[in-house]
Amino acid sequence: MISIPLFISGTEIAFIVFILVMVFGADKIPEIARGVGKGMRMVKDATNDIKTEITKSASEHGVDTTIAKDIKKEIDQVKDDLDTFTGAVKRK
């Protein structure tokens, strides 16, 4: 899962919730949240379907998809090494 950092404080979140309650009413908020959740799920499913179709099409046409996996593995290794190095630097 991809996490998106939100740079808002608890007070700001409370203010947003207050505004939502004032605009839509407390009884409509669960319905809106359900709709947003369904929409996010549909987007995630569509994205996964597209990834599957691209991978399937690539394998049917003889495109080597392992290169992307190897590159991702190398990038993840560099990130881990960088985190280890910066962790040691921050502690000193």
PyMOL Python script that loads the backbone (N, CA, C, O; Angstrom):
from pymol import cmd

cmd.read_pdbstr("""\
ATOM      1  N   MET A   1       0.835  -1.173   0.000  1.00  0.00           N
ATOM      2  CA  MET A   1       0.000   0.000   0.000  1.00  0.00           C
ATOM      3  C   MET A   1       0.880   1.237   0.000  1.00  0.00           C
ATOM      4  O   MET A   1       1.916   1.309   0.660  1.00  0.00           O
ATOM      5  N   ILE A   2       0.428   2.173  -0.749  1.00  0.00           N
ATOM      6  CA  ILE A   2       1.162   3.424  -0.837  1.00  0.00           C
ATOM      7  C   ILE A   2       0.607   4.379   0.202  1.00  0.00           C
ATOM      8  O   ILE A   2      -0.602   4.594   0.280  1.00  0.00           O
ATOM      9  N   SER A   3       1.520   4.965   1.020  1.00  0.00           N
ATOM     10  CA  SER A   3       1.052   5.935   2.010  1.00  0.00           C
ATOM     11  C   SER A   3       1.396   7.333   1.532  1.00  0.00           C
ATOM     12  O   SER A   3       2.498   7.591   1.048  1.00  0.00           O
ATOM     13  N   ILE A   4       0.455   8.204   1.673  1.00  0.00           N
ATOM     14  CA  ILE A   4       0.645   9.590   1.278  1.00  0.00           C
ATOM     15  C   ILE A   4       0.708  10.408   2.560  1.00  0.00           C
ATOM     16  O   ILE A   4      -0.256  10.445   3.325  1.00  0.00           O
ATOM     17  N   PRO A   5       1.834  11.061   2.794  1.00  0.00           N
ATOM     18  CA  PRO A   5       1.939  11.840   4.029  1.00  0.00           C
ATOM     19  C   PRO A   5       1.044  13.076   3.965  1.00  0.00           C
ATOM     20  O   PRO A   5       1.082  13.843   3.003  1.00  0.00           O
ATOM     21  N   LEU A   6       0.260  13.243   4.985  1.00  0.00           N
ATOM     22  CA  LEU A   6      -0.580  14.429   5.093  1.00  0.00           C
ATOM     23  C   LEU A   6       0.033  15.324   6.163  1.00  0.00           C
ATOM     24  O   LEU A   6       0.227  14.907   7.304  1.00  0.00           O
ATOM     25  N   PHE A   7       0.324  16.525   5.785  1.00  0.00           N
ATOM     26  CA  PHE A   7       0.963  17.432   6.719  1.00  0.00           C
ATOM     27  C   PHE A   7      -0.078  18.335   7.352  1.00  0.00           C
ATOM     28  O   PHE A   7      -0.010  19.559   7.244  1.00  0.00           O
ATOM     29  N   ILE A   8      -1.052  17.706   8.020  1.00  0.00           N
ATOM     30  CA  ILE A   8      -2.066  18.472   8.737  1.00  0.00           C
ATOM     31  C   ILE A   8      -2.137  17.935  10.154  1.00  0.00           C
ATOM     32  O   ILE A   8      -1.906  16.752  10.405  1.00  0.00           O
ATOM     33  N   SER A   9      -2.457  18.821  11.059  1.00  0.00           N
ATOM     34  CA  SER A   9      -2.472  18.433  12.465  1.00  0.00           C
ATOM     35  C   SER A   9      -3.852  17.917  12.865  1.00  0.00           C
ATOM     36  O   SER A   9      -4.806  17.968  12.089  1.00  0.00           O
ATOM     37  N   GLY A  10      -3.928  17.427  14.076  1.00  0.00           N
ATOM     38  CA  GLY A  10      -5.196  16.932  14.618  1.00  0.00           C
ATOM     39  C   GLY A  10      -6.241  18.018  14.701  1.00  0.00           C
ATOM     40  O   GLY A  10      -7.424  17.766  14.469  1.00  0.00           O
ATOM     41  N   THR A  11      -5.815  19.224  15.030  1.00  0.00           N
ATOM     42  CA  THR A  11      -6.744  20.349  15.110  1.00  0.00           C
ATOM     43  C   THR A  11      -7.348  20.646  13.746  1.00  0.00           C
ATOM     44  O   THR A  11      -8.545  20.912  13.639  1.00  0.00           O
ATOM     45  N   GLU A  12      -6.536  20.602  12.716  1.00  0.00           N
ATOM     46  CA  GLU A  12      -7.035  20.853  11.366  1.00  0.00           C
ATOM     47  C   GLU A  12      -8.008  19.770  10.922  1.00  0.00           C
ATOM     48  O   GLU A  12      -9.010  20.065  10.272  1.00  0.00           O
ATOM     49  N   ILE A  13      -7.720  18.515  11.269  1.00  0.00           N
ATOM     50  CA  ILE A  13      -8.630  17.420  10.946  1.00  0.00           C
ATOM     51  C   ILE A  13      -9.956  17.611  11.666  1.00  0.00           C
ATOM     52  O   ILE A  13     -11.018  17.420  11.073  1.00  0.00           O
ATOM     53  N   ALA A  14      -9.903  17.987  12.943  1.00  0.00           N
ATOM     54  CA  ALA A  14     -11.127  18.230  13.704  1.00  0.00           C
ATOM     55  C   ALA A  14     -11.936  19.361  13.076  1.00  0.00           C
ATOM     56  O   ALA A  14     -13.163  19.285  13.011  1.00  0.00           O
ATOM     57  N   PHE A  15     -11.266  20.392  12.621  1.00  0.00           N
ATOM     58  CA  PHE A  15     -11.955  21.518  11.981  1.00  0.00           C
ATOM     59  C   PHE A  15     -12.631  21.068  10.681  1.00  0.00           C
ATOM     60  O   PHE A  15     -13.757  21.474  10.393  1.00  0.00           O
ATOM     61  N   ILE A  16     -11.951  20.240   9.908  1.00  0.00           N
ATOM     62  CA  ILE A  16     -12.528  19.727   8.663  1.00  0.00           C
ATOM     63  C   ILE A  16     -13.756  18.874   8.962  1.00  0.00           C
ATOM     64  O   ILE A  16     -14.774  18.993   8.281  1.00  0.00           O
ATOM     65  N   VAL A  17     -13.665  18.016   9.972  1.00  0.00           N
ATOM     66  CA  VAL A  17     -14.812  17.184  10.356  1.00  0.00           C
ATOM     67  C   VAL A  17     -15.970  18.063  10.816  1.00  0.00           C
ATOM     68  O   VAL A  17     -17.124  17.793  10.484  1.00  0.00           O
ATOM     69  N   PHE A  18     -15.672  19.104  11.571  1.00  0.00           N
ATOM     70  CA  PHE A  18     -16.709  20.035  12.028  1.00  0.00           C
ATOM     71  C   PHE A  18     -17.419  20.676  10.838  1.00  0.00           C
ATOM     72  O   PHE A  18     -18.647  20.756  10.813  1.00  0.00           O
ATOM     73  N   ILE A  19     -16.648  21.128   9.859  1.00  0.00           N
ATOM     74  CA  ILE A  19     -17.222  21.743   8.660  1.00  0.00           C
ATOM     75  C   ILE A  19     -18.089  20.726   7.914  1.00  0.00           C
ATOM     76  O   ILE A  19     -19.182  21.062   7.456  1.00  0.00           O
ATOM     77  N   LEU A  20     -17.607  19.477   7.788  1.00  0.00           N
ATOM     78  CA  LEU A  20     -18.390  18.440   7.118  1.00  0.00           C
ATOM     79  C   LEU A  20     -19.720  18.202   7.820  1.00  0.00           C
ATOM     80  O   LEU A  20     -20.756  18.066   7.169  1.00  0.00           O
ATOM     81  N   VAL A  21     -19.690  18.153   9.143  1.00  0.00           N
ATOM     82  CA  VAL A  21     -20.931  17.951   9.902  1.00  0.00           C
ATOM     83  C   VAL A  21     -21.871  19.128   9.698  1.00  0.00           C
ATOM     84  O   VAL A  21     -23.080  18.939   9.564  1.00  0.00           O
ATOM     85  N   MET A  22     -21.335  20.327   9.674  1.00  0.00           N
ATOM     86  CA  MET A  22     -22.182  21.509   9.490  1.00  0.00           C
ATOM     87  C   MET A  22     -22.791  21.553   8.080  1.00  0.00           C
ATOM     88  O   MET A  22     -23.947  21.941   7.912  1.00  0.00           O
ATOM     89  N   VAL A  23     -22.014  21.155   7.082  1.00  0.00           N
ATOM     90  CA  VAL A  23     -22.505  21.237   5.699  1.00  0.00           C
ATOM     91  C   VAL A  23     -23.457  20.091   5.364  1.00  0.00           C
ATOM     92  O   VAL A  23     -24.538  20.322   4.822  1.00  0.00           O
ATOM     93  N   PHE A  24     -23.062  18.858   5.683  1.00  0.00           N
ATOM     94  CA  PHE A  24     -23.839  17.700   5.259  1.00  0.00           C
ATOM     95  C   PHE A  24     -24.746  17.137   6.343  1.00  0.00           C
ATOM     96  O   PHE A  24     -25.709  16.440   6.024  1.00  0.00           O
ATOM     97  N   GLY A  25     -24.477  17.408   7.577  1.00  0.00           N
ATOM     98  CA  GLY A  25     -25.257  16.824   8.665  1.00  0.00           C
ATOM     99  C   GLY A  25     -24.659  15.498   9.088  1.00  0.00           C
ATOM    100  O   GLY A  25     -24.045  14.793   8.287  1.00  0.00           O
ATOM    101  N   ALA A  26     -24.843  15.172  10.345  1.00  0.00           N
ATOM    102  CA  ALA A  26     -24.227  13.968  10.911  1.00  0.00           C
ATOM    103  C   ALA A  26     -24.784  12.692  10.285  1.00  0.00           C
ATOM    104  O   ALA A  26     -24.071  11.690  10.214  1.00  0.00           O
ATOM    105  N   ASP A  27     -26.024  12.699   9.834  1.00  0.00           N
ATOM    106  CA  ASP A  27     -26.622  11.491   9.281  1.00  0.00           C
ATOM    107  C   ASP A  27     -26.127  11.171   7.872  1.00  0.00           C
ATOM    108  O   ASP A  27     -26.221  10.018   7.451  1.00  0.00           O
ATOM    109  N   LYS A  28     -25.613  12.132   7.139  1.00  0.00           N
ATOM    110  CA  LYS A  28     -25.147  11.910   5.770  1.00  0.00           C
ATOM    111  C   LYS A  28     -23.666  11.507   5.689  1.00  0.00           C
ATOM    112  O   LYS A  28     -23.237  10.949   4.679  1.00  0.00           O
ATOM    113  N   ILE A  29     -22.895  11.779   6.728  1.00  0.00           N
ATOM    114  CA  ILE A  29     -21.446  11.526   6.684  1.00  0.00           C
ATOM    115  C   ILE A  29     -21.121  10.042   6.464  1.00  0.00           C
ATOM    116  O   ILE A  29     -20.250   9.748   5.646  1.00  0.00           O
ATOM    117  N   PRO A  30     -21.780   9.083   7.157  1.00  0.00           N
ATOM    118  CA  PRO A  30     -21.466   7.670   6.879  1.00  0.00           C
ATOM    119  C   PRO A  30     -21.771   7.276   5.427  1.00  0.00           C
ATOM    120  O   PRO A  30     -21.038   6.494   4.822  1.00  0.00           O
ATOM    121  N   GLU A  31     -22.846   7.819   4.885  1.00  0.00           N
ATOM    122  CA  GLU A  31     -23.199   7.530   3.498  1.00  0.00           C
ATOM    123  C   GLU A  31     -22.139   8.072   2.535  1.00  0.00           C
ATOM    124  O   GLU A  31     -21.769   7.407   1.568  1.00  0.00           O
ATOM    125  N   ILE A  32     -21.665   9.269   2.810  1.00  0.00           N
ATOM    126  CA  ILE A  32     -20.617   9.876   1.985  1.00  0.00           C
ATOM    127  C   ILE A  32     -19.327   9.070   2.102  1.00  0.00           C
ATOM    128  O   ILE A  32     -18.656   8.819   1.101  1.00  0.00           O
ATOM    129  N   ALA A  33     -18.980   8.665   3.322  1.00  0.00           N
ATOM    130  CA  ALA A  33     -17.758   7.872   3.534  1.00  0.00           C
ATOM    131  C   ALA A  33     -17.853   6.544   2.796  1.00  0.00           C
ATOM    132  O   ALA A  33     -16.871   6.092   2.206  1.00  0.00           O
ATOM    133  N   ARG A  34     -19.041   5.905   2.823  1.00  0.00           N
ATOM    134  CA  ARG A  34     -19.227   4.659   2.100  1.00  0.00           C
ATOM    135  C   ARG A  34     -19.030   4.862   0.601  1.00  0.00           C
ATOM    136  O   ARG A  34     -18.388   4.050  -0.064  1.00  0.00           O
ATOM    137  N   GLY A  35     -19.583   5.943   0.081  1.00  0.00           N
ATOM    138  CA  GLY A  35     -19.436   6.249  -1.338  1.00  0.00           C
ATOM    139  C   GLY A  35     -17.990   6.495  -1.725  1.00  0.00           C
ATOM    140  O   GLY A  35     -17.531   6.029  -2.768  1.00  0.00           O
ATOM    141  N   VAL A  36     -17.273   7.226  -0.886  1.00  0.00           N
ATOM    142  CA  VAL A  36     -15.849   7.486  -1.144  1.00  0.00           C
ATOM    143  C   VAL A  36     -15.065   6.172  -1.099  1.00  0.00           C
ATOM    144  O   VAL A  36     -14.191   5.937  -1.934  1.00  0.00           O
ATOM    145  N   GLY A  37     -15.379   5.322  -0.124  1.00  0.00           N
ATOM    146  CA  GLY A  37     -14.702   4.022  -0.017  1.00  0.00           C
ATOM    147  C   GLY A  37     -14.953   3.150  -1.232  1.00  0.00           C
ATOM    148  O   GLY A  37     -14.031   2.520  -1.751  1.00  0.00           O
ATOM    149  N   LYS A  38     -16.208   3.110  -1.693  1.00  0.00           N
ATOM    150  CA  LYS A  38     -16.523   2.327  -2.891  1.00  0.00           C
ATOM    151  C   LYS A  38     -15.787   2.881  -4.104  1.00  0.00           C
ATOM    152  O   LYS A  38     -15.280   2.126  -4.933  1.00  0.00           O
ATOM    153  N   GLY A  39     -15.734   4.204  -4.199  1.00  0.00           N
ATOM    154  CA  GLY A  39     -15.033   4.826  -5.320  1.00  0.00           C
ATOM    155  C   GLY A  39     -13.553   4.499  -5.311  1.00  0.00           C
ATOM    156  O   GLY A  39     -12.972   4.199  -6.353  1.00  0.00           O
ATOM    157  N   MET A  40     -12.937   4.556  -4.129  1.00  0.00           N
ATOM    158  CA  MET A  40     -11.514   4.232  -4.017  1.00  0.00           C
ATOM    159  C   MET A  40     -11.273   2.765  -4.370  1.00  0.00           C
ATOM    160  O   MET A  40     -10.283   2.431  -5.021  1.00  0.00           O
ATOM    161  N   ARG A  41     -12.180   1.896  -3.938  1.00  0.00           N
ATOM    162  CA  ARG A  41     -12.058   0.464  -4.246  1.00  0.00           C
ATOM    163  C   ARG A  41     -12.157   0.226  -5.752  1.00  0.00           C
ATOM    164  O   ARG A  41     -11.418  -0.586  -6.308  1.00  0.00           O
ATOM    165  N   MET A  42     -13.078   0.942  -6.409  1.00  0.00           N
ATOM    166  CA  MET A  42     -13.234   0.795  -7.859  1.00  0.00           C
ATOM    167  C   MET A  42     -11.974   1.242  -8.594  1.00  0.00           C
ATOM    168  O   MET A  42     -11.547   0.602  -9.555  1.00  0.00           O
ATOM    169  N   VAL A  43     -11.386   2.340  -8.136  1.00  0.00           N
ATOM    170  CA  VAL A  43     -10.146   2.829  -8.755  1.00  0.00           C
ATOM    171  C   VAL A  43      -9.026   1.809  -8.555  1.00  0.00           C
ATOM    172  O   VAL A  43      -8.263   1.535  -9.481  1.00  0.00           O
ATOM    173  N   LYS A  44      -8.926   1.250  -7.355  1.00  0.00           N
ATOM    174  CA  LYS A  44      -7.886   0.259  -7.074  1.00  0.00           C
ATOM    175  C   LYS A  44      -8.084  -0.986  -7.937  1.00  0.00           C
ATOM    176  O   LYS A  44      -7.123  -1.518  -8.494  1.00  0.00           O
ATOM    177  N   ASP A  45      -9.334  -1.453  -8.049  1.00  0.00           N
ATOM    178  CA  ASP A  45      -9.611  -2.625  -8.881  1.00  0.00           C
ATOM    179  C   ASP A  45      -9.291  -2.349 -10.348  1.00  0.00           C
ATOM    180  O   ASP A  45      -8.719  -3.196 -11.032  1.00  0.00           O
ATOM    181  N   ALA A  46      -9.663  -1.157 -10.830  1.00  0.00           N
ATOM    182  CA  ALA A  46      -9.380  -0.802 -12.225  1.00  0.00           C
ATOM    183  C   ALA A  46      -7.875  -0.744 -12.465  1.00  0.00           C
ATOM    184  O   ALA A  46      -7.393  -1.191 -13.506  1.00  0.00           O
ATOM    185  N   THR A  47      -7.132  -0.194 -11.506  1.00  0.00           N
ATOM    186  CA  THR A  47      -5.677  -0.128 -11.634  1.00  0.00           C
ATOM    187  C   THR A  47      -5.065  -1.525 -11.687  1.00  0.00           C
ATOM    188  O   THR A  47      -4.175  -1.795 -12.494  1.00  0.00           O
ATOM    189  N   ASN A  48      -5.550  -2.403 -10.824  1.00  0.00           N
ATOM    190  CA  ASN A  48      -5.042  -3.780 -10.832  1.00  0.00           C
ATOM    191  C   ASN A  48      -5.388  -4.484 -12.141  1.00  0.00           C
ATOM    192  O   ASN A  48      -4.573  -5.241 -12.669  1.00  0.00           O
ATOM    193  N   ASP A  49      -6.588  -4.241 -12.670  1.00  0.00           N
ATOM    194  CA  ASP A  49      -6.972  -4.835 -13.954  1.00  0.00           C
ATOM    195  C   ASP A  49      -6.062  -4.346 -15.075  1.00  0.00           C
ATOM    196  O   ASP A  49      -5.649  -5.131 -15.929  1.00  0.00           O
ATOM    197  N   ILE A  50      -5.753  -3.074 -15.075  1.00  0.00           N
ATOM    198  CA  ILE A  50      -4.881  -2.508 -16.102  1.00  0.00           C
ATOM    199  C   ILE A  50      -3.485  -3.112 -15.994  1.00  0.00           C
ATOM    200  O   ILE A  50      -2.888  -3.478 -17.007  1.00  0.00           O
ATOM    201  N   LYS A  51      -2.958  -3.221 -14.766  1.00  0.00           N
ATOM    202  CA  LYS A  51      -1.643  -3.832 -14.575  1.00  0.00           C
ATOM    203  C   LYS A  51      -1.634  -5.268 -15.089  1.00  0.00           C
ATOM    204  O   LYS A  51      -0.682  -5.691 -15.745  1.00  0.00           O
ATOM    205  N   THR A  52      -2.692  -6.014 -14.792  1.00  0.00           N
ATOM    206  CA  THR A  52      -2.787  -7.407 -15.222  1.00  0.00           C
ATOM    207  C   THR A  52      -2.815  -7.496 -16.750  1.00  0.00           C
ATOM    208  O   THR A  52      -2.131  -8.330 -17.343  1.00  0.00           O
ATOM    209  N   GLU A  53      -3.602  -6.638 -17.373  1.00  0.00           N
ATOM    210  CA  GLU A  53      -3.694  -6.647 -18.837  1.00  0.00           C
ATOM    211  C   GLU A  53      -2.370  -6.278 -19.483  1.00  0.00           C
ATOM    212  O   GLU A  53      -1.979  -6.879 -20.484  1.00  0.00           O
ATOM    213  N   ILE A  54      -1.682  -5.302 -18.926  1.00  0.00           N
ATOM    214  CA  ILE A  54      -0.380  -4.899 -19.482  1.00  0.00           C
ATOM    215  C   ILE A  54       0.619  -6.040 -19.348  1.00  0.00           C
ATOM    216  O   ILE A  54       1.345  -6.347 -20.294  1.00  0.00           O
ATOM    217  N   THR A  55       0.657  -6.664 -18.185  1.00  0.00           N
ATOM    218  CA  THR A  55       1.584  -7.778 -17.967  1.00  0.00           C
ATOM    219  C   THR A  55       1.264  -8.941 -18.900  1.00  0.00           C
ATOM    220  O   THR A  55       2.160  -9.543 -19.490  1.00  0.00           O
ATOM    221  N   LYS A  56      -0.034  -9.249 -19.024  1.00  0.00           N
ATOM    222  CA  LYS A  56      -0.458 -10.343 -19.899  1.00  0.00           C
ATOM    223  C   LYS A  56      -0.104 -10.044 -21.357  1.00  0.00           C
ATOM    224  O   LYS A  56       0.394 -10.915 -22.071  1.00  0.00           O
ATOM    225  N   SER A  57      -0.360  -8.828 -21.789  1.00  0.00           N
ATOM    226  CA  SER A  57      -0.052  -8.436 -23.161  1.00  0.00           C
ATOM    227  C   SER A  57       1.452  -8.463 -23.413  1.00  0.00           C
ATOM    228  O   SER A  57       1.902  -8.885 -24.479  1.00  0.00           O
ATOM    229  N   ALA A  58       2.219  -8.015 -22.435  1.00  0.00           N
ATOM    230  CA  ALA A  58       3.676  -8.016 -22.576  1.00  0.00           C
ATOM    231  C   ALA A  58       4.200  -9.436 -22.708  1.00  0.00           C
ATOM    232  O   ALA A  58       5.076  -9.695 -23.533  1.00  0.00           O
ATOM    233  N   SER A  59       3.670 -10.377 -21.895  1.00  0.00           N
ATOM    234  CA  SER A  59       4.151 -11.749 -21.999  1.00  0.00           C
ATOM    235  C   SER A  59       3.726 -12.406 -23.302  1.00  0.00           C
ATOM    236  O   SER A  59       4.460 -13.231 -23.846  1.00  0.00           O
ATOM    237  N   GLU A  60       2.537 -12.047 -23.815  1.00  0.00           N
ATOM    238  CA  GLU A  60       2.089 -12.611 -25.091  1.00  0.00           C
ATOM    239  C   GLU A  60       2.956 -12.129 -26.249  1.00  0.00           C
ATOM    240  O   GLU A  60       3.134 -12.846 -27.234  1.00  0.00           O
ATOM    241  N   HIS A  61       3.492 -10.927 -26.134  1.00  0.00           N
ATOM    242  CA  HIS A  61       4.298 -10.362 -27.203  1.00  0.00           C
ATOM    243  C   HIS A  61       5.796 -10.566 -26.980  1.00  0.00           C
ATOM    244  O   HIS A  61       6.617 -10.021 -27.719  1.00  0.00           O
ATOM    245  N   GLY A  62       6.145 -11.341 -25.975  1.00  0.00           N
ATOM    246  CA  GLY A  62       7.538 -11.684 -25.749  1.00  0.00           C
ATOM    247  C   GLY A  62       8.371 -10.606 -25.085  1.00  0.00           C
ATOM    248  O   GLY A  62       9.598 -10.634 -25.177  1.00  0.00           O
ATOM    249  N   VAL A  63       7.735  -9.661 -24.419  1.00  0.00           N
ATOM    250  CA  VAL A  63       8.469  -8.605 -23.730  1.00  0.00           C
ATOM    251  C   VAL A  63       8.902  -9.138 -22.364  1.00  0.00           C
ATOM    252  O   VAL A  63       8.103  -9.709 -21.622  1.00  0.00           O
ATOM    253  N   ASP A  64      10.165  -8.941 -22.054  1.00  0.00           N
ATOM    254  CA  ASP A  64      10.708  -9.407 -20.773  1.00  0.00           C
ATOM    255  C   ASP A  64      10.322  -8.430 -19.675  1.00  0.00           C
ATOM    256  O   ASP A  64      10.820  -7.305 -19.635  1.00  0.00           O
ATOM    257  N   THR A  65       9.430  -8.860 -18.783  1.00  0.00           N
ATOM    258  CA  THR A  65       8.971  -7.982 -17.698  1.00  0.00           C
ATOM    259  C   THR A  65       9.795  -8.146 -16.430  1.00  0.00           C
ATOM    260  O   THR A  65       9.588  -7.414 -15.462  1.00  0.00           O
ATOM    261  N   THR A  66      10.717  -9.085 -16.419  1.00  0.00           N
ATOM    262  CA  THR A  66      11.524  -9.286 -15.213  1.00  0.00           C
ATOM    263  C   THR A  66      12.513  -8.147 -15.004  1.00  0.00           C
ATOM    264  O   THR A  66      13.001  -7.942 -13.892  1.00  0.00           O
ATOM    265  N   ILE A  67      12.810  -7.408 -16.064  1.00  0.00           N
ATOM    266  CA  ILE A  67      13.745  -6.286 -15.944  1.00  0.00           C
ATOM    267  C   ILE A  67      13.207  -5.259 -14.968  1.00  0.00           C
ATOM    268  O   ILE A  67      13.949  -4.754 -14.125  1.00  0.00           O
ATOM    269  N   ALA A  68      11.917  -4.943 -15.073  1.00  0.00           N
ATOM    270  CA  ALA A  68      11.307  -3.960 -14.175  1.00  0.00           C
ATOM    271  C   ALA A  68      11.369  -4.444 -12.730  1.00  0.00           C
ATOM    272  O   ALA A  68      11.617  -3.656 -11.818  1.00  0.00           O
ATOM    273  N   LYS A  69      11.144  -5.735 -12.522  1.00  0.00           N
ATOM    274  CA  LYS A  69      11.208  -6.283 -11.161  1.00  0.00           C
ATOM    275  C   LYS A  69      12.628  -6.198 -10.613  1.00  0.00           C
ATOM    276  O   LYS A  69      12.833  -5.880  -9.442  1.00  0.00           O
ATOM    277  N   ASP A  70      13.610  -6.486 -11.473  1.00  0.00           N
ATOM    278  CA  ASP A  70      15.010  -6.400 -11.047  1.00  0.00           C
ATOM    279  C   ASP A  70      15.389  -4.960 -10.693  1.00  0.00           C
ATOM    280  O   ASP A  70      16.078  -4.719  -9.701  1.00  0.00           O
ATOM    281  N   ILE A  71      14.938  -4.018 -11.503  1.00  0.00           N
ATOM    282  CA  ILE A  71      15.231  -2.607 -11.230  1.00  0.00           C
ATOM    283  C   ILE A  71      14.594  -2.181  -9.921  1.00  0.00           C
ATOM    284  O   ILE A  71      15.223  -1.491  -9.119  1.00  0.00           O
ATOM    285  N   LYS A  72      13.336  -2.590  -9.694  1.00  0.00           N
ATOM    286  CA  LYS A  72      12.656  -2.241  -8.442  1.00  0.00           C
ATOM    287  C   LYS A  72      13.396  -2.833  -7.249  1.00  0.00           C
ATOM    288  O   LYS A  72      13.531  -2.180  -6.214  1.00  0.00           O
ATOM    289  N   LYS A  73      13.876  -4.070  -7.389  1.00  0.00           N
ATOM    290  CA  LYS A  73      14.616  -4.704  -6.296  1.00  0.00           C
ATOM    291  C   LYS A  73      15.898  -3.928  -5.994  1.00  0.00           C
ATOM    292  O   LYS A  73      16.245  -3.720  -4.831  1.00  0.00           O
ATOM    293  N   GLU A  74      16.593  -3.505  -7.038  1.00  0.00           N
ATOM    294  CA  GLU A  74      17.821  -2.733  -6.846  1.00  0.00           C
ATOM    295  C   GLU A  74      17.523  -1.378  -6.197  1.00  0.00           C
ATOM    296  O   GLU A  74      18.261  -0.942  -5.313  1.00  0.00           O
ATOM    297  N   ILE A  75      16.462  -0.718  -6.624  1.00  0.00           N
ATOM    298  CA  ILE A  75      16.093   0.574  -6.039  1.00  0.00           C
ATOM    299  C   ILE A  75      15.743   0.406  -4.570  1.00  0.00           C
ATOM    300  O   ILE A  75      16.146   1.218  -3.737  1.00  0.00           O
ATOM    301  N   ASP A  76      14.991  -0.652  -4.245  1.00  0.00           N
ATOM    302  CA  ASP A  76      14.648  -0.911  -2.846  1.00  0.00           C
ATOM    303  C   ASP A  76      15.899  -1.171  -2.009  1.00  0.00           C
ATOM    304  O   ASP A  76      15.988  -0.732  -0.862  1.00  0.00           O
ATOM    305  N   GLN A  77      16.864  -1.885  -2.589  1.00  0.00           N
ATOM    306  CA  GLN A  77      18.115  -2.154  -1.871  1.00  0.00           C
ATOM    307  C   GLN A  77      18.876  -0.857  -1.602  1.00  0.00           C
ATOM    308  O   GLN A  77      19.413  -0.662  -0.512  1.00  0.00           O
ATOM    309  N   VAL A  78      18.920   0.028  -2.599  1.00  0.00           N
ATOM    310  CA  VAL A  78      19.596   1.325  -2.421  1.00  0.00           C
ATOM    311  C   VAL A  78      18.884   2.138  -1.349  1.00  0.00           C
ATOM    312  O   VAL A  78      19.537   2.778  -0.524  1.00  0.00           O
ATOM    313  N   LYS A  79      17.551   2.122  -1.350  1.00  0.00           N
ATOM    314  CA  LYS A  79      16.794   2.843  -0.315  1.00  0.00           C
ATOM    315  C   LYS A  79      17.121   2.315   1.070  1.00  0.00           C
ATOM    316  O   LYS A  79      17.332   3.087   2.006  1.00  0.00           O
ATOM    317  N   ASP A  80      17.163   0.983   1.196  1.00  0.00           N
ATOM    318  CA  ASP A  80      17.497   0.385   2.495  1.00  0.00           C
ATOM    319  C   ASP A  80      18.906   0.769   2.938  1.00  0.00           C
ATOM    320  O   ASP A  80      19.132   1.105   4.100  1.00  0.00           O
ATOM    321  N   ASP A  81      19.850   0.716   1.998  1.00  0.00           N
ATOM    322  CA  ASP A  81      21.227   1.093   2.322  1.00  0.00           C
ATOM    323  C   ASP A  81      21.305   2.563   2.735  1.00  0.00           C
ATOM    324  O   ASP A  81      22.019   2.917   3.673  1.00  0.00           O
ATOM    325  N   LEU A  82      20.567   3.403   2.028  1.00  0.00           N
ATOM    326  CA  LEU A  82      20.562   4.830   2.339  1.00  0.00           C
ATOM    327  C   LEU A  82      19.944   5.085   3.708  1.00  0.00           C
ATOM    328  O   LEU A  82      20.442   5.911   4.473  1.00  0.00           O
ATOM    329  N   ASP A  83      18.856   4.375   4.020  1.00  0.00           N
ATOM    330  CA  ASP A  83      18.232   4.519   5.341  1.00  0.00           C
ATOM    331  C   ASP A  83      19.189   4.074   6.437  1.00  0.00           C
ATOM    332  O   ASP A  83      19.274   4.709   7.488  1.00  0.00           O
ATOM    333  N   THR A  84      19.904   2.990   6.196  1.00  0.00           N
ATOM    334  CA  THR A  84      20.868   2.506   7.182  1.00  0.00           C
ATOM    335  C   THR A  84      21.979   3.529   7.382  1.00  0.00           C
ATOM    336  O   THR A  84      22.374   3.811   8.513  1.00  0.00           O
ATOM    337  N   PHE A  85      22.481   4.084   6.280  1.00  0.00           N
ATOM    338  CA  PHE A  85      23.565   5.061   6.362  1.00  0.00           C
ATOM    339  C   PHE A  85      23.086   6.330   7.045  1.00  0.00           C
ATOM    340  O   PHE A  85      23.770   6.837   7.934  1.00  0.00           O
ATOM    341  N   THR A  86      21.918   6.865   6.653  1.00  0.00           N
ATOM    342  CA  THR A  86      21.449   8.111   7.250  1.00  0.00           C
ATOM    343  C   THR A  86      21.063   7.897   8.705  1.00  0.00           C
ATOM    344  O   THR A  86      21.167   8.820   9.513  1.00  0.00           O
ATOM    345  N   GLY A  87      20.618   6.695   9.050  1.00  0.00           N
ATOM    346  CA  GLY A  87      20.325   6.408  10.451  1.00  0.00           C
ATOM    347  C   GLY A  87      21.567   6.493  11.302  1.00  0.00           C
ATOM    348  O   GLY A  87      21.535   7.007  12.420  1.00  0.00           O
ATOM    349  N   ALA A  88      22.683   5.977  10.758  1.00  0.00           N
ATOM    350  CA  ALA A  88      23.951   6.021  11.493  1.00  0.00           C
ATOM    351  C   ALA A  88      24.445   7.458  11.595  1.00  0.00           C
ATOM    352  O   ALA A  88      25.017   7.839  12.616  1.00  0.00           O
ATOM    353  N   VAL A  89      24.239   8.249  10.573  1.00  0.00           N
ATOM    354  CA  VAL A  89      24.684   9.642  10.588  1.00  0.00           C
ATOM    355  C   VAL A  89      23.841  10.450  11.571  1.00  0.00           C
ATOM    356  O   VAL A  89      24.376  11.275  12.311  1.00  0.00           O
ATOM    357  N   LYS A  90      22.545  10.224  11.585  1.00  0.00           N
ATOM    358  CA  LYS A  90      21.660  10.990  12.472  1.00  0.00           C
ATOM    359  C   LYS A  90      21.967  10.717  13.940  1.00  0.00           C
ATOM    360  O   LYS A  90      21.831  11.611  14.775  1.00  0.00           O
ATOM    361  N   ARG A  91      22.377   9.498  14.263  1.00  0.00           N
ATOM    362  CA  ARG A  91      22.631   9.147  15.649  1.00  0.00           C
ATOM    363  C   ARG A  91      23.886   9.808  16.188  1.00  0.00           C
ATOM    364  O   ARG A  91      24.023   9.968  17.401  1.00  0.00           O
ATOM    365  N   LYS A  92      24.799  10.191  15.321  1.00  0.00           N
ATOM    366  CA  LYS A  92      26.069  10.729  15.794  1.00  0.00           C
ATOM    367  C   LYS A  92      26.017  12.201  16.009  1.00  0.00           C
ATOM    368  O   LYS A  92      27.014  12.802  16.409  1.00  0.00           O
TER     369      LYS A  92
END
""", "prot")
cmd.dss("prot")
cmd.show_as("cartoon", "prot")
cmd.util.cbc("prot")
cmd.orient("prot")
